[in-house]
Amino acid sequence: MSAGFRRREVVLACGEVRGYDVAAWHDAIVWVQGGEVELETIDGTWHRFGVGAVLCLAGLPLRVLRSPGPGPVTLVAISRDRADSFSG
């Protein structure tokens, strides 16, 4: 990873549901590296994204992220290092 950026991997087990935390996704580009992820909006609508999808989850009206299976989903989040000169 280049200086000024950080990489974080998030794995959700099959069937796992994780509450949406807006701060966790701030300033990140998210890549679905493995499996599929479902995003539930606050109005109850589900959206499914598979391997190769590139997402920005910051500031969205989401309620939860879910791994619908049959295996885990792996999300890779790349964001700026908060210590760099461009971070607000």
MMTF fields as JSON, N, C-alpha, C and O atoms, coordinates in Angstrom:
{
  "mmtfVersion": "1.0.0",
  "mmtfProducer": "UNKNOWN",
  "numBonds": 351,
  "numAtoms": 352,
  "numGroups": 88,
  "numChains": 1,
  "numModels": 1,
  "chainsPerModel": [1],
  "groupsPerChain": [88],
  "chainIdList": ["A"],
  "bondAtomList": [4, 2, 8, 6, 12, 10, 16, 14, 20, 18, 24, 22, 28, 26, 32, 30, 36, 34, 40, 38, 44, 42, 48, 46, 52, 50, 56, 54, 60, 58, 64, 62, 68, 66, 72, 70, 76, 74, 80, 78, 84, 82, 88, 86, 92, 90, 96, 94, 100, 98, 104, 102, 108, 106, 112, 110, 116, 114, 120, 118, 124, 122, 128, 126, 132, 130, 136, 134, 140, 138, 144, 142, 148, 146, 152, 150, 156, 154, 160, 158, 164, 162, 168, 166, 172, 170, 176, 174, 180, 178, 184, 182, 188, 186, 192, 190, 196, 194, 200, 198, 204, 202, 208, 206, 212, 210, 216, 214, 220, 218, 224, 222, 228, 226, 232, 230, 236, 234, 240, 238, 244, 242, 248, 246, 252, 250, 256, 254, 260, 258, 264, 262, 268, 266, 272, 270, 276, 274, 280, 278, 284, 282, 288, 286, 292, 290, 296, 294, 300, 298, 304, 302, 308, 306, 312, 310, 316, 314, 320, 318, 324, 322, 328, 326, 332, 330, 336, 334, 340, 338, 344, 342, 348, 346],
  "bondOrderList": [1, 1, 1, 1, 1, 1, 1, 1, 1, 1, 1, 1, 1, 1, 1, 1, 1, 1, 1, 1, 1, 1, 1, 1, 1, 1, 1, 1, 1, 1, 1, 1, 1, 1, 1, 1, 1, 1, 1, 1, 1, 1, 1, 1, 1, 1, 1, 1, 1, 1, 1, 1, 1, 1, 1, 1, 1, 1, 1, 1, 1, 1, 1, 1, 1, 1, 1, 1, 1, 1, 1, 1, 1, 1, 1, 1, 1, 1, 1, 1, 1, 1, 1, 1, 1, 1, 1],
  "groupList": [{"groupName": "MET", "atomNameList": ["N", "CA", "C", "O"], "elementList": ["N", "C", "C", "O"], "formalChargeList": [0, 0, 0, 0], "bondAtomList": [1, 0, 2, 1, 3, 2], "bondOrderList": [1, 1, 2], "singleLetterCode": "M", "chemCompType": "L-PEPTIDE LINKING"}, {"groupName": "SER", "atomNameList": ["N", "CA", "C", "O"], "elementList": ["N", "C", "C", "O"], "formalChargeList": [0, 0, 0, 0], "bondAtomList": [1, 0, 2, 1, 3, 2], "bondOrderList": [1, 1, 2], "singleLetterCode": "S", "chemCompType": "L-PEPTIDE LINKING"}, {"groupName": "ALA", "atomNameList": ["N", "CA", "C", "O"], "elementList": ["N", "C", "C", "O"], "formalChargeList": [0, 0, 0, 0], "bondAtomList": [1, 0, 2, 1, 3, 2], "bondOrderList": [1, 1, 2], "singleLetterCode": "A", "chemCompType": "L-PEPTIDE LINKING"}, {"groupName": "GLY", "atomNameList": ["N", "CA", "C", "O"], "elementList": ["N", "C", "C", "O"], "formalChargeList": [0, 0, 0, 0], "bondAtomList": [1, 0, 2, 1, 3, 2], "bondOrderList": [1, 1, 2], "singleLetterCode": "G", "chemCompType": "PEPTIDE LINKING"}, {"groupName": "PHE", "atomNameList": ["N", "CA", "C", "O"], "elementList": ["N", "C", "C", "O"], "formalChargeList": [0, 0, 0, 0], "bondAtomList": [1, 0, 2, 1, 3, 2], "bondOrderList": [1, 1, 2], "singleLetterCode": "F", "chemCompType": "L-PEPTIDE LINKING"}, {"groupName": "ARG", "atomNameList": ["N", "CA", "C", "O"], "elementList": ["N", "C", "C", "O"], "formalChargeList": [0, 0, 0, 0], "bondAtomList": [1, 0, 2, 1, 3, 2], "bondOrderList": [1, 1, 2], "singleLetterCode": "R", "chemCompType": "L-PEPTIDE LINKING"}, {"groupName": "GLU", "atomNameList": ["N", "CA", "C", "O"], "elementList": ["N", "C", "C", "O"], "formalChargeList": [0, 0, 0, 0], "bondAtomList": [1, 0, 2, 1, 3, 2], "bondOrderList": [1, 1, 2], "singleLetterCode": "E", "chemCompType": "L-PEPTIDE LINKING"}, {"groupName": "VAL", "atomNameList": ["N", "CA", "C", "O"], "elementList": ["N", "C", "C", "O"], "formalChargeList": [0, 0, 0, 0], "bondAtomList": [1, 0, 2, 1, 3, 2], "bondOrderList": [1, 1, 2], "singleLetterCode": "V", "chemCompType": "L-PEPTIDE LINKING"}, {"groupName": "LEU", "atomNameList": ["N", "CA", "C", "O"], "elementList": ["N", "C", "C", "O"], "formalChargeList": [0, 0, 0, 0], "bondAtomList": [1, 0, 2, 1, 3, 2], "bondOrderList": [1, 1, 2], "singleLetterCode": "L", "chemCompType": "L-PEPTIDE LINKING"}, {"groupName": "CYS", "atomNameList": ["N", "CA", "C", "O"], "elementList": ["N", "C", "C", "O"], "formalChargeList": [0, 0, 0, 0], "bondAtomList": [1, 0, 2, 1, 3, 2], "bondOrderList": [1, 1, 2], "singleLetterCode": "C", "chemCompType": "L-PEPTIDE LINKING"}, {"groupName": "TYR", "atomNameList": ["N", "CA", "C", "O"], "elementList": ["N", "C", "C", "O"], "formalChargeList": [0, 0, 0, 0], "bondAtomList": [1, 0, 2, 1, 3, 2], "bondOrderList": [1, 1, 2], "singleLetterCode": "Y", "chemCompType": "L-PEPTIDE LINKING"}, {"groupName": "ASP", "atomNameList": ["N", "CA", "C", "O"], "elementList": ["N", "C", "C", "O"], "formalChargeList": [0, 0, 0, 0], "bondAtomList": [1, 0, 2, 1, 3, 2], "bondOrderList": [1, 1, 2], "singleLetterCode": "D", "chemCompType": "L-PEPTIDE LINKING"}, {"groupName": "TRP", "atomNameList": ["N", "CA", "C", "O"], "elementList": ["N", "C", "C", "O"], "formalChargeList": [0, 0, 0, 0], "bondAtomList": [1, 0, 2, 1, 3, 2], "bondOrderList": [1, 1, 2], "singleLetterCode": "W", "chemCompType": "L-PEPTIDE LINKING"}, {"groupName": "HIS", "atomNameList": ["N", "CA", "C", "O"], "elementList": ["N", "C", "C", "O"], "formalChargeList": [0, 0, 0, 0], "bondAtomList": [1, 0, 2, 1, 3, 2], "bondOrderList": [1, 1, 2], "singleLetterCode": "H", "chemCompType": "L-PEPTIDE LINKING"}, {"groupName": "ILE", "atomNameList": ["N", "CA", "C", "O"], "elementList": ["N", "C", "C", "O"], "formalChargeList": [0, 0, 0, 0], "bondAtomList": [1, 0, 2, 1, 3, 2], "bondOrderList": [1, 1, 2], "singleLetterCode": "I", "chemCompType": "L-PEPTIDE LINKING"}, {"groupName": "GLN", "atomNameList": ["N", "CA", "C", "O"], "elementList": ["N", "C", "C", "O"], "formalChargeList": [0, 0, 0, 0], "bondAtomList": [1, 0, 2, 1, 3, 2], "bondOrderList": [1, 1, 2], "singleLetterCode": "Q", "chemCompType": "L-PEPTIDE LINKING"}, {"groupName": "THR", "atomNameList": ["N", "CA", "C", "O"], "elementList": ["N", "C", "C", "O"], "formalChargeList": [0, 0, 0, 0], "bondAtomList": [1, 0, 2, 1, 3, 2], "bondOrderList": [1, 1, 2], "singleLetterCode": "T", "chemCompType": "L-PEPTIDE LINKING"}, {"groupName": "PRO", "atomNameList": ["N", "CA", "C", "O"], "elementList": ["N", "C", "C", "O"], "formalChargeList": [0, 0, 0, 0], "bondAtomList": [1, 0, 2, 1, 3, 2], "bondOrderList": [1, 1, 2], "singleLetterCode": "P", "chemCompType": "L-PEPTIDE LINKING"}],
  "groupTypeList": [0, 1, 2, 3, 4, 5, 5, 5, 6, 7, 7, 8, 2, 9, 3, 6, 7, 5, 3, 10, 11, 7, 2, 2, 12, 13, 11, 2, 14, 7, 12, 7, 15, 3, 3, 6, 7, 6, 8, 6, 16, 14, 11, 3, 16, 12, 13, 5, 4, 3, 7, 3, 2, 7, 8, 9, 8, 2, 3, 8, 17, 8, 5, 7, 8, 5, 1, 17, 3, 17, 3, 17, 7, 16, 8, 7, 2, 14, 1, 5, 11, 5, 2, 11, 1, 4, 1, 3],
  "groupIdList": [1, 2, 3, 4, 5, 6, 7, 8, 9, 10, 11, 12, 13, 14, 15, 16, 17, 18, 19, 20, 21, 22, 23, 24, 25, 26, 27, 28, 29, 30, 31, 32, 33, 34, 35, 36, 37, 38, 39, 40, 41, 42, 43, 44, 45, 46, 47, 48, 49, 50, 51, 52, 53, 54, 55, 56, 57, 58, 59, 60, 61, 62, 63, 64, 65, 66, 67, 68, 69, 70, 71, 72, 73, 74, 75, 76, 77, 78, 79, 80, 81, 82, 83, 84, 85, 86, 87, 88],
  "secStructList": [7, 7, 6, 6, 3, 3, 3, 3, 3, 3, 3, 3, 7, 6, 6, 7, 3, 3, 3, 7, 7, 4, 4, 4, 4, 6, 6, 3, 3, 3, 3, 3, 3, 3, 1, 7, 3, 3, 3, 3, 3, 6, 6, 1, 7, 3, 3, 3, 3, 7, 6, 6, 7, 3, 3, 7, 7, 6, 6, 7, 7, 3, 3, 3, 3, 3, 7, 7, 1, 1, 1, 7, 3, 3, 3, 3, 3, 3, 3, 3, 7, 6, 6, 1, 6, 6, 7, 7],
  "xCoordList": [0.854, 0.0, 0.897, 1.874, 0.563, 1.316, 1.19, 0.187, 2.214, 2.173, 0.988, 0.689, 0.327, -0.818, -2.153, -3.206, -2.118, -3.347, -3.304, -2.236, -4.48, -4.535, -5.54, -6.524, -5.27, -6.102, -6.686, -5.984, -7.989, -8.668, -9.528, -10.219, -9.48, -10.281, -11.382, -11.129, -12.603, -13.759, -14.363, -14.713, -14.483, -15.056, -16.342, -16.354, -17.426, -18.701, -18.955, -18.964, -19.163, -19.438, -20.786, -21.615, -20.996, -22.257, -23.421, -23.463, -24.358, -25.524, -25.305, -26.259, -24.082, -23.797, -24.416, -24.385, -24.976, -25.556, -24.792, -24.625, -24.336, -23.59, -24.254, -24.531, -24.507, -25.096, -24.189, -22.964, -24.792, -24.046, -23.525, -24.285, -22.23, -21.568, -20.963, -19.947, -21.571, -21.135, -19.66, -18.972, -19.161, -17.765, -16.796, -15.682, -17.204, -16.335, -16.039, -15.022, -16.907, -16.759, -16.384, -16.292, -16.17, -15.81, -14.552, -13.544, -14.621, -13.465, -12.893, -11.714, -13.717, -13.211, -13.856, -15.039, -13.05, -13.534, -13.524, -12.529, -14.628, -14.777, -14.897, -15.677, -14.122, -14.105, -14.605, -14.126, -15.568, -16.041, -15.048, -15.064, -14.182, -13.117, -13.595, -13.103, -14.551, -15.052, -16.471, -16.831, -17.282, -18.665, -19.589, -19.298, -20.7, -21.678, -22.066, -22.104, -22.353, -22.817, -24.177, -24.407, -25.069, -26.359, -26.358, -25.929, -26.847, -26.963, -28.44, -29.174, -28.879, -30.275, -30.36, -29.674, -31.206, -31.41, -32.368, -33.01, -32.453, -33.325, -34.802, -35.622, -35.147, -36.556, -36.827, -37.928, -35.812, -36.004, -35.672, -35.844, -35.203, -34.821, -33.441, -32.531, -33.295, -32.014, -31.364, -32.038, -30.041, -29.253, -28.097, -27.395, -27.887, -26.845, -25.724, -25.964, -24.479, -23.294, -22.348, -22.13, -21.789, -20.906, -19.458, -19.076, -18.66, -17.213, -16.913, -17.5, -15.984, -15.551, -16.263, -15.806, -17.378, -18.096, -17.234, -16.547, -17.286, -16.576, -17.634, -18.461, -17.589, -18.644, -18.073, -16.918, -18.888, -18.61, -19.764, -20.897, -19.489, -20.547, -20.704, -21.569, -19.883, -19.908, -21.183, -21.564, -21.833, -22.979, -24.239, -25.129, -24.35, -25.551, -26.625, -26.307, -27.895, -28.984, -29.125, -30.148, -28.077, -28.076, -28.395, -28.15, -28.95, -29.228, -28.255, -27.677, -28.062, -27.172, -26.465, -26.884, -25.376, -24.675, -24.872, -24.852, -25.062, -25.309, -24.591, -24.469, -24.117, -23.544, -24.613, -24.89, -25.226, -26.315, -25.853, -26.678, -24.539, -24.021, -23.931, -24.259, -23.509, -23.317, -22.021, -21.827, -21.136, -19.886, -19.749, -20.687, -18.593, -18.378, -18.227, -18.001, -18.353, -18.057, -16.832, -16.709, -15.933, -14.737, -14.784, -14.868, -14.728, -14.708, -13.338, -12.817, -12.756, -11.48, -11.75, -12.235, -11.428, -11.652, -10.307, -9.407, -10.188, -8.987, -9.385, -10.33, -8.648, -8.941, -7.64, -6.571, -7.755, -6.576, -6.19, -7.045, -4.899, -4.399, -4.807, -4.519, -5.458, -5.969, -4.839, -5.091, -3.617, -2.494, -1.921, -1.024, -2.419, -1.843, -2.285, -3.21, -1.631, -1.888, -3.184, -3.604, -3.843, -5.062, -6.33, -7.428, -6.188, -7.375, -7.956, -7.241, -9.293, -9.964, -10.284, -10.852],
  "yCoordList": [-1.179, 0.0, 1.238, 1.306, 2.195, 3.44, 4.241, 4.16, 5.008, 5.885, 6.83, 7.294, 7.111, 8.003, 7.29, 7.922, 5.951, 5.165, 4.009, 3.572, 3.53, 2.337, 1.358, 1.746, 0.083, -1.0, -1.747, -2.08, -2.003, -2.728, -3.799, -3.543, -4.993, -6.099, -6.425, -6.581, -6.525, -6.858, -8.144, -8.225, -9.149, -10.426, -10.659, -10.597, -10.927, -11.286, -12.758, -13.171, -13.551, -14.975, -15.16, -14.25, -16.331, -16.653, -16.379, -16.909, -15.555, -15.224, -14.111, -13.668, -13.652, -12.596, -11.273, -10.902, -10.576, -9.252, -8.277, -8.515, -7.192, -6.194, -4.842, -4.424, -4.165, -2.829, -1.86, -1.957, -0.942, 0.063, 1.126, 1.725, 1.357, 2.385, 3.389, 3.104, 4.551, 5.547, 5.9, 6.111, 5.971, 6.338, 5.271, 5.598, 4.017, 2.929, 2.997, 2.472, 3.63, 3.666, 5.057, 5.258, 6.004, 7.369, 7.362, 6.751, 8.029, 8.245, 6.965, 6.924, 5.914, 4.635, 4.245, 4.488, 3.641, 2.952, 1.477, 0.975, 0.783, -0.603, -1.516, -1.256, -2.579, -3.569, -4.888, -5.341, -5.517, -6.84, -7.839, -8.125, -8.362, -9.257, -10.701, -11.451, -11.089, -12.46, -12.532, -11.802, -13.398, -13.577, -12.488, -11.808, -12.336, -11.291, -10.581, -11.187, -9.29, -8.515, -7.925, -7.472, -7.937, -7.265, -6.056, -6.127, -4.946, -3.712, -3.404, -3.33, -3.225, -2.871, -1.393, -0.909, -0.679, 0.742, 0.917, -0.037, 2.127, 2.37, 2.174, 2.019, 2.18, 1.925, 0.444, 0.079, -0.428, -1.869, -2.472, -3.676, -1.673, -2.178, -2.825, -2.302, -3.982, -4.687, -4.514, -4.516, -4.362, -4.282, -5.263, -5.248, -6.119, -7.15, -6.827, -6.436, -7.001, -6.739, -7.929, -8.458, -8.346, -9.501, -9.137, -7.967, -10.182, -10.047, -9.025, -9.041, -8.14, -7.127, -5.801, -4.798, -5.772, -4.503, -3.523, -3.906, -2.268, -1.201, -0.245, 0.273, -0.023, 0.737, 1.879, 1.845, 2.871, 3.921, 3.862, 4.192, 3.446, 3.264, 4.468, 4.47, 5.48, 6.648, 7.458, 7.815, 7.742, 8.639, 8.129, 8.923, 6.843, 6.285, 6.005, 5.806, 5.988, 5.695, 4.178, 3.587, 3.563, 2.115, 1.759, 2.533, 0.564, 0.029, -1.09, -1.096, -2.054, -3.183, -3.657, -3.363, -4.402, -5.149, -6.612, -6.979, -7.458, -8.873, -9.732, -9.366, -10.889, -11.893, -12.957, -13.746, -12.993, -13.933, -15.377, -16.287, -15.587, -16.944, -17.327, -16.514, -18.511, -19.639, -19.583, -20.399, -18.653, -18.515, -17.104, -16.312, -16.785, -15.445, -14.406, -14.753, -13.146, -12.053, -11.33, -11.111, -10.969, -10.221, -8.868, -8.767, -7.834, -6.459, -5.868, -6.018, -5.2, -4.529, -3.029, -2.543, -2.306, -0.861, -0.137, -0.406, 0.774, 1.592, 3.029, 3.571, 3.628, 5.014, 5.767, 5.173, 7.073, 7.891, 7.744, 7.589, 7.795, 7.813, 9.147, 10.201, 9.112, 10.349, 11.329, 12.512, 10.843, 11.715, 12.449, 13.278, 12.163, 12.828, 14.281, 14.692, 15.051, 16.491, 16.837, 17.994, 15.859, 16.136, 15.763, 16.155, 15.01, 14.59, 15.777, 16.623, 15.81, 16.924, 16.616, 17.455],
  "zCoordList": [0.0, 0.0, 0.0, 0.745, -0.824, -0.903, 0.376, 1.085, 0.654, 1.828, 1.686, 0.586, 2.772, 2.754, 2.646, 2.738, 2.448, 2.347, 3.336, 3.765, 3.682, 4.531, 3.949, 3.32, 4.174, 3.664, 4.853, 5.807, 4.773, 5.842, 5.193, 4.206, 5.751, 5.237, 6.242, 7.436, 5.734, 6.565, 6.019, 4.841, 6.882, 6.47, 7.259, 8.488, 6.526, 7.144, 6.853, 5.694, 7.901, 7.738, 7.053, 7.039, 6.492, 5.836, 6.785, 7.896, 6.344, 7.156, 8.164, 8.804, 8.318, 9.296, 8.867, 7.694, 9.843, 9.627, 10.516, 11.712, 9.93, 10.691, 10.516, 9.392, 11.607, 11.563, 10.814, 10.887, 10.107, 9.34, 10.284, 11.046, 10.23, 11.031, 10.062, 9.428, 9.94, 8.961, 9.127, 8.129, 10.347, 10.587, 10.071, 9.662, 10.086, 9.638, 8.145, 7.692, 7.388, 5.93, 5.404, 4.193, 6.305, 5.919, 5.044, 5.399, 3.928, 3.063, 2.458, 2.107, 2.332, 1.825, 0.499, 0.26, -0.338, -1.528, -1.149, -0.626, -1.409, -0.965, -2.171, -3.088, -2.161, -3.231, -2.674, -1.634, -3.355, -2.954, -3.539, -4.736, -2.67, -3.11, -3.232, -4.075, -2.392, -2.431, -1.913, -0.988, -2.491, -2.052, -2.557, -3.541, -1.872, -2.187, -0.902, 0.169, -1.02, 0.123, -0.222, -1.344, 0.753, 0.614, 1.533, 2.685, 0.998, 1.757, 1.922, 0.937, 3.16, 3.411, 3.742, 4.642, 3.01, 3.268, 4.442, 4.882, 4.933, 6.088, 5.76, 6.665, 4.468, 4.104, 3.847, 3.433, 4.092, 3.967, 2.615, 2.425, 1.673, 0.356, 0.427, 1.071, -0.252, -0.293, -1.653, -2.683, -1.646, -2.872, -2.734, -1.722, -3.737, -3.67, -4.647, -5.79, -4.167, -4.972, -4.861, -3.771, -5.994, -6.027, -6.253, -6.274, -6.424, -6.631, -7.717, -8.799, -7.396, -8.353, -8.216, -8.765, -7.493, -7.323, -6.524, -5.577, -6.921, -6.222, -5.692, -6.442, -4.384, -3.707, -2.885, -2.46, -2.674, -1.701, -0.712, -1.062, 0.522, 1.518, 2.439, 3.314, 2.252, 3.134, 2.961, 1.846, 4.078, 4.084, 3.435, 3.128, 3.215, 2.587, 3.637, 4.81, 3.223, 4.168, 4.369, 4.024, 4.933, 5.124, 6.571, 7.496, 6.734, 8.068, 8.407, 9.493, 7.479, 7.741, 6.469, 5.349, 6.686, 5.643, 5.994, 7.169, 4.974, 5.243, 4.213, 3.044, 4.68, 3.792, 3.57, 4.473, 2.367, 2.132, 1.904, 1.839, 1.782, 1.597, 0.14, -0.724, -0.159, 0.749, 1.545, 2.446, 1.243, 1.991, 2.522, 2.437, 3.065, 3.596, 2.485, 1.326, 2.846, 1.926, 2.483, 3.688, 1.572, 1.957, 1.273, 0.049, 2.094, 1.602, 1.895, 3.0, 0.914, 1.101, 0.995, -0.026, 2.069, 2.109, 2.047, 2.842, 1.102, 0.963, 1.284, 0.712, 2.203, 2.57, 2.79, 2.925, 2.822, 3.091, 4.551, 5.423, 4.801, 6.17, 6.775, 6.207, 7.895, 8.514, 8.861, 9.09, 8.9, 9.248, 8.042, 8.202, 6.83, 5.668, 5.587, 6.286, 4.744, 4.663, 3.945, 3.979, 3.285, 2.545, 3.307, 2.911, 4.396, 5.169, 5.907, 6.445, 5.913, 6.582, 8.007, 8.707]
}
